[in-house]
Amino acid sequence: MIDLRSDTATKPTLAMREAIANADVGDEQIREDPTVNELERRAADILGQEDSVFVPTATMANEIALRVLGEPGDELIAEELSHILIAELGGPAVHAGLMTRPVSAGTGRFTPDQVRAAARKGDLGHVPTTRIVSIENTHNGAGGRVWPLAEVEAMAETCRELDLSLHLDGARLFNAAVASGEAPAAIAGHADTVTICFSKGLGCPLGAIVAGSSERMLRARRYKHQFGGAMRQAGIVAAACVYALDHHVDRLVDDHARARRLAEALHEAGVAIDLERVETNFVQLDVGAMGIATADASERLDGAGIRVSGTMHPGVLRAVTHLGISDEDIDHAIEAIPRALGAQRLPEMKNATATPT
Ligand SMILES: Cc1ncc(COP(=O)(O)O)c(C=O)c1O
């Protein structure tokens, strides 16, 4: 089976397992794990922040960040298909008591004007105060799309102007950095808090980081403990994350190239794909537009040895490239997917270059 369901399907490589086996460890809860301490120092530096805190999952990192930035009754603005709003089981309400204010954007990238229109001052005595804006880069629900740096800067500027905090859910920030050619710090340095995740394209078994100012990270450590995320010899896992920073960031460019090759070949073979949406390691297959129900398409693809996953968009399936997917896997997928879906190659445009009369 070629598993294109998600970049979370990665398994630790042999070299990563060696790094895990050789990890220097201690009691993380009292900050005596040298490998966790090293990871936190390095991550803060890479993200252009003063400090960072190691946690098991990106969901916990997001939730801790929101708890640090807001108080119960405050309002959070985020894109309606963002992970924070649709995949954390109401965590912002449960853990931080936040009201959520969804805004929509097909690309996942909402605008400063949308924030201006939605943000409430709360000075009427009965209206909640908007305190936090959360952006997701890359944006999972939009198909792994990237926020251009200028748009991140404009959002940060607007947040400063409106006295709002900016959280960046950068579970796939390194994909965004590699795709846009920007340093991670150039993007993440604009946010008040940042999440990164190691268990996706970076190929680790688990692990995430929440980063921000020293003062905010002091509070983040308290919430981490309160949320049950303070660990013991966590260097066993952090060693994989340190290894991934050294060896699995630059190679994301290969995942992006494979996704692009897959998308272009499938498009040419008649599979409904909007090539403009393919910016990183996600390829969205619009099987609905081909007249096939997603459950039927998934079953046919399964039968052909290709696993894909559903999305929040009706009729759309997702194929994601990652560390466990080779060029040969892509060659195979390029053959198998159109055949399984009965795709019809688009008729060639005869005389397409002829001058119209
Ligand atoms: C954008 C985004 N943020 C956060 C998460 C949560 O990650 P985790 O499964 O590590 O909690 C995910 C997971 O898919 C994600 O795509």
The ligand as an SDF file (V2000), in Angstrom:
LIG
                    3D

 16 16  0  0  0  0  0  0  0  0999 V2000
   -2.6600   22.6910   11.2570 C   0  0  0  0  0  0  0  0  0  0  0  0
   -2.6430   21.6990   12.3630 C   0  0  0  0  0  0  0  0  0  0  0  0
   -2.5140   22.1320   13.6190 N   0  0  0  0  0  0  0  0  0  0  0  0
   -2.4760   21.2890   14.6470 C   0  0  0  0  0  0  0  0  0  0  0  0
   -2.5520   19.9230   14.4500 C   0  0  0  0  0  0  0  0  0  0  0  0
   -2.5630   18.9970   15.6410 C   0  0  0  0  0  0  0  0  0  0  0  0
   -1.4980   18.1200   15.6830 O   0  0  0  0  0  0  0  0  0  0  0  0
   -1.4360   16.9180   16.7260 P   0  0  0  0  0  0  0  0  0  0  0  0
   -2.0820   15.7640   16.0640 O   0  0  0  0  0  0  0  0  0  0  0  0
    0.0310   16.7450   16.9780 O   0  0  0  0  0  0  0  0  0  0  0  0
   -2.1410   17.3320   17.9630 O   0  0  0  0  0  0  0  0  0  0  0  0
   -2.6980   19.4170   13.1560 C   0  0  0  0  0  0  0  0  0  0  0  0
   -2.8080   17.9650   12.9080 C   0  0  0  0  0  0  0  0  0  0  0  0
   -3.1250   17.5050   11.8520 O   0  0  0  0  0  0  0  0  0  0  0  0
   -2.7390   20.3320   12.0790 C   0  0  0  0  0  0  0  0  0  0  0  0
   -2.8900   19.9170   10.8150 O   0  0  0  0  0  0  0  0  0  0  0  0
  1  2  1  0
  2  3  1  0
  2 15  2  0
  3  4  2  0
  4  5  1  0
  5  6  1  0
  5 12  2  0
  6  7  1  0
  7  8  1  0
  8  9  2  0
  8 10  1  0
  8 11  1  0
 12 13  1  0
 12 15  1  0
 13 14  2  0
 15 16  1  0
M  END
$$$$
